[in-house]
């Protein structure tokens, strides 16, 4: 499989799915009560996507 753009990288695709799932989970009413925790978890999830992308460059 030829990789023409970073979206083609399987690790990035999996990380993106993880981010979507974390955002879905943190939309729960209980997470909304603790904005700091919700924000920290979401930022950490986004870092996973970014790290996978920059490793390939």
PDB file of N, CA, C and O in Angstrom, chain B, residues numbered from 101:
ATOM      1  N   UNK B 101       0.842  -1.189   0.000  1.00  0.00           N
ATOM      2  CA  UNK B 101       0.000   0.000   0.000  1.00  0.00           C
ATOM      3  C   UNK B 101       0.883   1.248   0.000  1.00  0.00           C
ATOM      4  O   UNK B 101       1.742   1.416   0.866  1.00  0.00           O
ATOM      5  N   UNK B 102       0.664   2.091  -0.955  1.00  0.00           N
ATOM      6  CA  UNK B 102       1.445   3.320  -1.056  1.00  0.00           C
ATOM      7  C   UNK B 102       0.806   4.406  -0.195  1.00  0.00           C
ATOM      8  O   UNK B 102      -0.407   4.607  -0.227  1.00  0.00           O
ATOM      9  N   UNK B 103       1.629   5.089   0.561  1.00  0.00           N
ATOM     10  CA  UNK B 103       1.152   6.172   1.413  1.00  0.00           C
ATOM     11  C   UNK B 103       1.396   7.488   0.692  1.00  0.00           C
ATOM     12  O   UNK B 103       2.539   7.886   0.467  1.00  0.00           O
ATOM     13  N   UNK B 104       0.315   8.150   0.337  1.00  0.00           N
ATOM     14  CA  UNK B 104       0.415   9.419  -0.366  1.00  0.00           C
ATOM     15  C   UNK B 104       0.142  10.613   0.539  1.00  0.00           C
ATOM     16  O   UNK B 104       0.589  11.725   0.257  1.00  0.00           O
ATOM     17  N   UNK B 105      -0.581  10.386   1.612  1.00  0.00           N
ATOM     18  CA  UNK B 105      -0.863  11.442   2.578  1.00  0.00           C
ATOM     19  C   UNK B 105      -0.930  10.809   3.957  1.00  0.00           C
ATOM     20  O   UNK B 105      -1.121   9.599   4.079  1.00  0.00           O
ATOM     21  N   UNK B 106      -0.776  11.620   4.995  1.00  0.00           N
ATOM     22  CA  UNK B 106      -0.706  11.047   6.338  1.00  0.00           C
ATOM     23  C   UNK B 106      -1.982  10.335   6.738  1.00  0.00           C
ATOM     24  O   UNK B 106      -1.941   9.454   7.596  1.00  0.00           O
ATOM     25  N   UNK B 107      -3.120  10.689   6.144  1.00  0.00           N
ATOM     26  CA  UNK B 107      -4.378  10.005   6.452  1.00  0.00           C
ATOM     27  C   UNK B 107      -4.370   8.549   6.006  1.00  0.00           C
ATOM     28  O   UNK B 107      -5.208   7.762   6.448  1.00  0.00           O
ATOM     29  N   UNK B 108      -3.438   8.182   5.138  1.00  0.00           N
ATOM     30  CA  UNK B 108      -3.318   6.800   4.671  1.00  0.00           C
ATOM     31  C   UNK B 108      -2.607   5.903   5.674  1.00  0.00           C
ATOM     32  O   UNK B 108      -2.672   4.679   5.558  1.00  0.00           O
ATOM     33  N   UNK B 109      -1.936   6.486   6.648  1.00  0.00           N
ATOM     34  CA  UNK B 109      -1.176   5.705   7.628  1.00  0.00           C
ATOM     35  C   UNK B 109      -2.151   5.043   8.601  1.00  0.00           C
ATOM     36  O   UNK B 109      -2.974   5.713   9.226  1.00  0.00           O
ATOM     37  N   UNK B 110      -2.048   3.726   8.719  1.00  0.00           N
ATOM     38  CA  UNK B 110      -2.973   2.953   9.556  1.00  0.00           C
ATOM     39  C   UNK B 110      -2.928   3.412  11.025  1.00  0.00           C
ATOM     40  O   UNK B 110      -3.969   3.500  11.676  1.00  0.00           O
ATOM     41  N   UNK B 111      -1.748   3.699  11.537  1.00  0.00           N
ATOM     42  CA  UNK B 111      -1.629   4.150  12.931  1.00  0.00           C
ATOM     43  C   UNK B 111      -2.393   5.452  13.142  1.00  0.00           C
ATOM     44  O   UNK B 111      -3.019   5.635  14.187  1.00  0.00           O
ATOM     45  N   UNK B 112      -2.353   6.358  12.168  1.00  0.00           N
ATOM     46  CA  UNK B 112      -3.080   7.615  12.279  1.00  0.00           C
ATOM     47  C   UNK B 112      -4.576   7.366  12.258  1.00  0.00           C
ATOM     48  O   UNK B 112      -5.315   8.009  13.004  1.00  0.00           O
ATOM     49  N   UNK B 113      -5.040   6.447  11.422  1.00  0.00           N
ATOM     50  CA  UNK B 113      -6.462   6.129  11.345  1.00  0.00           C
ATOM     51  C   UNK B 113      -6.974   5.571  12.670  1.00  0.00           C
ATOM     52  O   UNK B 113      -8.058   5.933  13.129  1.00  0.00           O
ATOM     53  N   UNK B 114      -6.186   4.689  13.277  1.00  0.00           N
ATOM     54  CA  UNK B 114      -6.575   4.115  14.568  1.00  0.00           C
ATOM     55  C   UNK B 114      -6.581   5.190  15.654  1.00  0.00           C
ATOM     56  O   UNK B 114      -7.491   5.237  16.481  1.00  0.00           O
ATOM     57  N   UNK B 115      -5.568   6.050  15.648  1.00  0.00           N
ATOM     58  CA  UNK B 115      -5.509   7.134  16.631  1.00  0.00           C
ATOM     59  C   UNK B 115      -6.709   8.056  16.470  1.00  0.00           C
ATOM     60  O   UNK B 115      -7.265   8.530  17.461  1.00  0.00           O
ATOM     61  N   UNK B 116      -7.108   8.310  15.244  1.00  0.00           N
ATOM     62  CA  UNK B 116      -8.268   9.175  14.978  1.00  0.00           C
ATOM     63  C   UNK B 116      -9.546   8.550  15.528  1.00  0.00           C
ATOM     64  O   UNK B 116     -10.389   9.249  16.090  1.00  0.00           O
ATOM     65  N   UNK B 117      -9.692   7.235  15.369  1.00  0.00           N
ATOM     66  CA  UNK B 117     -10.846   6.531  15.945  1.00  0.00           C
ATOM     67  C   UNK B 117     -10.844   6.657  17.464  1.00  0.00           C
ATOM     68  O   UNK B 117     -11.892   6.848  18.082  1.00  0.00           O
ATOM     69  N   UNK B 118      -9.658   6.549  18.061  1.00  0.00           N
ATOM     70  CA  UNK B 118      -9.523   6.697  19.509  1.00  0.00           C
ATOM     71  C   UNK B 118      -9.982   8.077  19.956  1.00  0.00           C
ATOM     72  O   UNK B 118     -10.698   8.204  20.949  1.00  0.00           O
ATOM     73  N   UNK B 119      -9.575   9.104  19.233  1.00  0.00           N
ATOM     74  CA  UNK B 119      -9.973  10.476  19.563  1.00  0.00           C
ATOM     75  C   UNK B 119     -11.489  10.621  19.497  1.00  0.00           C
ATOM     76  O   UNK B 119     -12.093  11.214  20.390  1.00  0.00           O
ATOM     77  N   UNK B 120     -12.104  10.086  18.452  1.00  0.00           N
ATOM     78  CA  UNK B 120     -13.573  10.167  18.334  1.00  0.00           C
ATOM     79  C   UNK B 120     -14.266   9.500  19.514  1.00  0.00           C
ATOM     80  O   UNK B 120     -15.232  10.030  20.064  1.00  0.00           O
ATOM     81  N   UNK B 121     -13.757   8.319  19.899  1.00  0.00           N
ATOM     82  CA  UNK B 121     -14.356   7.586  21.011  1.00  0.00           C
ATOM     83  C   UNK B 121     -14.180   8.349  22.325  1.00  0.00           C
ATOM     84  O   UNK B 121     -15.107   8.407  23.133  1.00  0.00           O
ATOM     85  N   UNK B 122     -13.020   8.925  22.543  1.00  0.00           N
ATOM     86  CA  UNK B 122     -12.777   9.691  23.768  1.00  0.00           C
ATOM     87  C   UNK B 122     -13.680  10.921  23.821  1.00  0.00           C
ATOM     88  O   UNK B 122     -14.225  11.243  24.877  1.00  0.00           O
ATOM     89  N   UNK B 123     -13.841  11.606  22.696  1.00  0.00           N
ATOM     90  CA  UNK B 123     -14.745  12.758  22.668  1.00  0.00           C
ATOM     91  C   UNK B 123     -16.175  12.328  22.971  1.00  0.00           C
ATOM     92  O   UNK B 123     -16.903  13.032  23.672  1.00  0.00           O
ATOM     93  N   UNK B 124     -16.581  11.166  22.442  1.00  0.00           N
ATOM     94  CA  UNK B 124     -17.934  10.670  22.705  1.00  0.00           C
ATOM     95  C   UNK B 124     -18.113  10.377  24.199  1.00  0.00           C
ATOM     96  O   UNK B 124     -19.120  10.749  24.802  1.00  0.00           O
ATOM     97  N   UNK B 125     -17.134   9.714  24.773  1.00  0.00           N
ATOM     98  CA  UNK B 125     -17.211   9.353  26.193  1.00  0.00           C
ATOM     99  C   UNK B 125     -17.197  10.598  27.074  1.00  0.00           C
ATOM    100  O   UNK B 125     -17.945  10.671  28.049  1.00  0.00           O
ATOM    101  N   UNK B 126     -16.359  11.572  26.745  1.00  0.00           N
ATOM    102  CA  UNK B 126     -16.249  12.764  27.583  1.00  0.00           C
ATOM    103  C   UNK B 126     -17.397  13.750  27.384  1.00  0.00           C
ATOM    104  O   UNK B 126     -17.456  14.771  28.069  1.00  0.00           O
ATOM    105  N   UNK B 127     -18.298  13.463  26.468  1.00  0.00           N
ATOM    106  CA  UNK B 127     -19.511  14.270  26.333  1.00  0.00           C
ATOM    107  C   UNK B 127     -20.568  13.884  27.366  1.00  0.00           C
ATOM    108  O   UNK B 127     -21.616  14.523  27.464  1.00  0.00           O
ATOM    109  N   UNK B 128     -20.283  12.843  28.125  1.00  0.00           N
ATOM    110  CA  UNK B 128     -21.193  12.377  29.174  1.00  0.00           C
ATOM    111  C   UNK B 128     -21.407  13.470  30.212  1.00  0.00           C
ATOM    112  O   UNK B 128     -20.523  14.291  30.459  1.00  0.00           O
ATOM    113  N   UNK B 129     -22.577  13.469  30.808  1.00  0.00           N
ATOM    114  CA  UNK B 129     -22.945  14.478  31.809  1.00  0.00           C
ATOM    115  C   UNK B 129     -21.954  14.528  32.977  1.00  0.00           C
ATOM    116  O   UNK B 129     -21.654  15.607  33.490  1.00  0.00           O
ATOM    117  N   UNK B 130     -21.456  13.385  33.389  1.00  0.00           N
ATOM    118  CA  UNK B 130     -20.511  13.346  34.511  1.00  0.00           C
ATOM    119  C   UNK B 130     -19.198  14.055  34.178  1.00  0.00           C
ATOM    120  O   UNK B 130     -18.636  14.743  35.030  1.00  0.00           O
ATOM    121  N   UNK B 131     -18.709  13.896  32.960  1.00  0.00           N
ATOM    122  CA  UNK B 131     -17.489  14.581  32.557  1.00  0.00           C
ATOM    123  C   UNK B 131     -17.698  16.079  32.436  1.00  0.00           C
ATOM    124  O   UNK B 131     -16.774  16.854  32.682  1.00  0.00           O
ATOM    125  N   UNK B 132     -18.892  16.494  32.063  1.00  0.00           N
ATOM    126  CA  UNK B 132     -19.167  17.917  31.898  1.00  0.00           C
ATOM    127  C   UNK B 132     -19.029  18.677  33.220  1.00  0.00           C
ATOM    128  O   UNK B 132     -18.789  19.884  33.227  1.00  0.00           O
ATOM    129  N   UNK B 133     -19.181  17.964  34.327  1.00  0.00           N
ATOM    130  CA  UNK B 133     -19.070  18.599  35.642  1.00  0.00           C
ATOM    131  C   UNK B 133     -17.624  19.010  35.957  1.00  0.00           C
ATOM    132  O   UNK B 133     -17.390  19.978  36.679  1.00  0.00           O
ATOM    133  N   UNK B 134     -16.671  18.269  35.413  1.00  0.00           N
ATOM    134  CA  UNK B 134     -15.254  18.533  35.691  1.00  0.00           C
ATOM    135  C   UNK B 134     -14.572  18.938  34.394  1.00  0.00           C
ATOM    136  O   UNK B 134     -13.958  18.115  33.717  1.00  0.00           O
ATOM    137  N   UNK B 135     -14.689  20.224  34.057  1.00  0.00           N
ATOM    138  CA  UNK B 135     -14.161  20.714  32.782  1.00  0.00           C
ATOM    139  C   UNK B 135     -12.665  20.483  32.660  1.00  0.00           C
ATOM    140  O   UNK B 135     -12.181  20.137  31.583  1.00  0.00           O
ATOM    141  N   UNK B 136     -11.926  20.668  33.744  1.00  0.00           N
ATOM    142  CA  UNK B 136     -10.473  20.495  33.698  1.00  0.00           C
ATOM    143  C   UNK B 136     -10.076  19.082  33.306  1.00  0.00           C
ATOM    144  O   UNK B 136      -9.191  18.894  32.471  1.00  0.00           O
ATOM    145  N   UNK B 137     -10.723  18.086  33.903  1.00  0.00           N
ATOM    146  CA  UNK B 137     -10.426  16.689  33.588  1.00  0.00           C
ATOM    147  C   UNK B 137     -10.815  16.375  32.149  1.00  0.00           C
ATOM    148  O   UNK B 137     -10.053  15.745  31.416  1.00  0.00           O
ATOM    149  N   UNK B 138     -12.005  16.818  31.751  1.00  0.00           N
ATOM    150  CA  UNK B 138     -12.473  16.572  30.389  1.00  0.00           C
ATOM    151  C   UNK B 138     -11.502  17.173  29.377  1.00  0.00           C
ATOM    152  O   UNK B 138     -11.136  16.523  28.398  1.00  0.00           O
ATOM    153  N   UNK B 139     -11.091  18.402  29.615  1.00  0.00           N
ATOM    154  CA  UNK B 139     -10.191  19.092  28.704  1.00  0.00           C
ATOM    155  C   UNK B 139      -8.829  18.396  28.636  1.00  0.00           C
ATOM    156  O   UNK B 139      -8.256  18.250  27.556  1.00  0.00           O
ATOM    157  N   UNK B 140      -8.322  17.973  29.775  1.00  0.00           N
ATOM    158  CA  UNK B 140      -7.026  17.310  29.810  1.00  0.00           C
ATOM    159  C   UNK B 140      -7.061  15.979  29.057  1.00  0.00           C
ATOM    160  O   UNK B 140      -6.130  15.663  28.316  1.00  0.00           O
ATOM    161  N   UNK B 141      -8.113  15.211  29.237  1.00  0.00           N
ATOM    162  CA  UNK B 141      -8.246  13.930  28.544  1.00  0.00           C
ATOM    163  C   UNK B 141      -8.347  14.140  27.040  1.00  0.00           C
ATOM    164  O   UNK B 141      -7.734  13.409  26.262  1.00  0.00           O
ATOM    165  N   UNK B 142      -9.117  15.133  26.636  1.00  0.00           N
ATOM    166  CA  UNK B 142      -9.270  15.411  25.203  1.00  0.00           C
ATOM    167  C   UNK B 142      -7.952  15.880  24.582  1.00  0.00           C
ATOM    168  O   UNK B 142      -7.603  15.455  23.481  1.00  0.00           O
ATOM    169  N   UNK B 143      -7.229  16.738  25.269  1.00  0.00           N
ATOM    170  CA  UNK B 143      -5.943  17.213  24.742  1.00  0.00           C
ATOM    171  C   UNK B 143      -4.943  16.064  24.620  1.00  0.00           C
ATOM    172  O   UNK B 143      -4.177  16.002  23.659  1.00  0.00           O
ATOM    173  N   UNK B 144      -4.954  15.160  25.593  1.00  0.00           N
ATOM    174  CA  UNK B 144      -4.055  14.006  25.540  1.00  0.00           C
ATOM    175  C   UNK B 144      -4.397  13.115  24.346  1.00  0.00           C
ATOM    176  O   UNK B 144      -3.501  12.596  23.681  1.00  0.00           O
ATOM    177  N   UNK B 145      -5.674  12.941  24.079  1.00  0.00           N
ATOM    178  CA  UNK B 145      -6.094  12.123  22.938  1.00  0.00           C
ATOM    179  C   UNK B 145      -5.632  12.743  21.620  1.00  0.00           C
ATOM    180  O   UNK B 145      -5.189  12.033  20.718  1.00  0.00           O
ATOM    181  N   UNK B 146      -5.735  14.053  21.513  1.00  0.00           N
ATOM    182  CA  UNK B 146      -5.281  14.735  20.293  1.00  0.00           C
ATOM    183  C   UNK B 146      -3.777  14.607  20.113  1.00  0.00           C
ATOM    184  O   UNK B 146      -3.290  14.534  18.985  1.00  0.00           O
ATOM    185  N   UNK B 147      -3.041  14.578  21.215  1.00  0.00           N
ATOM    186  CA  UNK B 147      -1.587  14.419  21.136  1.00  0.00           C
ATOM    187  C   UNK B 147      -1.219  13.077  20.508  1.00  0.00           C
ATOM    188  O   UNK B 147      -0.230  12.981  19.782  1.00  0.00           O
ATOM    189  N   UNK B 148      -2.008  12.048  20.784  1.00  0.00           N
ATOM    190  CA  UNK B 148      -1.745  10.734  20.196  1.00  0.00           C
ATOM    191  C   UNK B 148      -1.797  10.830  18.680  1.00  0.00           C
ATOM    192  O   UNK B 148      -0.929  10.291  17.993  1.00  0.00           O
ATOM    193  N   UNK B 149      -2.801  11.506  18.157  1.00  0.00           N
ATOM    194  CA  UNK B 149      -2.926  11.684  16.706  1.00  0.00           C
ATOM    195  C   UNK B 149      -1.737  12.465  16.158  1.00  0.00           C
ATOM    196  O   UNK B 149      -1.166  12.089  15.135  1.00  0.00           O
ATOM    197  N   UNK B 150      -1.373  13.520  16.813  1.00  0.00           N
ATOM    198  CA  UNK B 150      -0.288  14.364  16.327  1.00  0.00           C
ATOM    199  C   UNK B 150       1.056  13.645  16.369  1.00  0.00           C
ATOM    200  O   UNK B 150       1.865  13.810  15.456  1.00  0.00           O
ATOM    201  N   UNK B 151       1.309  12.865  17.389  1.00  0.00           N
ATOM    202  CA  UNK B 151       2.567  12.133  17.500  1.00  0.00           C
ATOM    203  C   UNK B 151       2.667  11.117  16.367  1.00  0.00           C
ATOM    204  O   UNK B 151       3.719  10.991  15.740  1.00  0.00           O
ATOM    205  N   UNK B 152       1.595  10.400  16.103  1.00  0.00           N
ATOM    206  CA  UNK B 152       1.623   9.419  15.034  1.00  0.00           C
ATOM    207  C   UNK B 152       1.917  10.099  13.696  1.00  0.00           C
ATOM    208  O   UNK B 152       2.639   9.548  12.866  1.00  0.00           O
ATOM    209  N   UNK B 153       1.371  11.271  13.488  1.00  0.00           N
ATOM    210  CA  UNK B 153       1.602  11.999  12.233  1.00  0.00           C
ATOM    211  C   UNK B 153       3.049  12.449  12.108  1.00  0.00           C
ATOM    212  O   UNK B 153       3.677  12.227  11.073  1.00  0.00           O
ATOM    213  N   UNK B 154       3.582  13.070  13.137  1.00  0.00           N
ATOM    214  CA  UNK B 154       4.923  13.636  13.056  1.00  0.00           C
ATOM    215  C   UNK B 154       6.017  12.582  13.040  1.00  0.00           C
ATOM    216  O   UNK B 154       7.127  12.872  12.594  1.00  0.00           O
ATOM    217  N   UNK B 155       5.748  11.382  13.504  1.00  0.00           N
ATOM    218  CA  UNK B 155       6.750  10.318  13.439  1.00  0.00           C
ATOM    219  C   UNK B 155       7.039   9.928  11.991  1.00  0.00           C
ATOM    220  O   UNK B 155       8.141   9.476  11.682  1.00  0.00           O
ATOM    221  N   UNK B 156       6.071  10.098  11.112  1.00  0.00           N
ATOM    222  CA  UNK B 156       6.244   9.684   9.724  1.00  0.00           C
ATOM    223  C   UNK B 156       6.941  10.746   8.877  1.00  0.00           C
ATOM    224  O   UNK B 156       7.424  10.434   7.789  1.00  0.00           O
ATOM    225  N   UNK B 157       7.005  11.969   9.340  1.00  0.00           N
ATOM    226  CA  UNK B 157       7.589  13.046   8.541  1.00  0.00           C
ATOM    227  C   UNK B 157       9.106  12.983   8.573  1.00  0.00           C
ATOM    228  O   UNK B 157       9.772  13.813   7.955  1.00  0.00           O
TER     229      UNK B 157
END
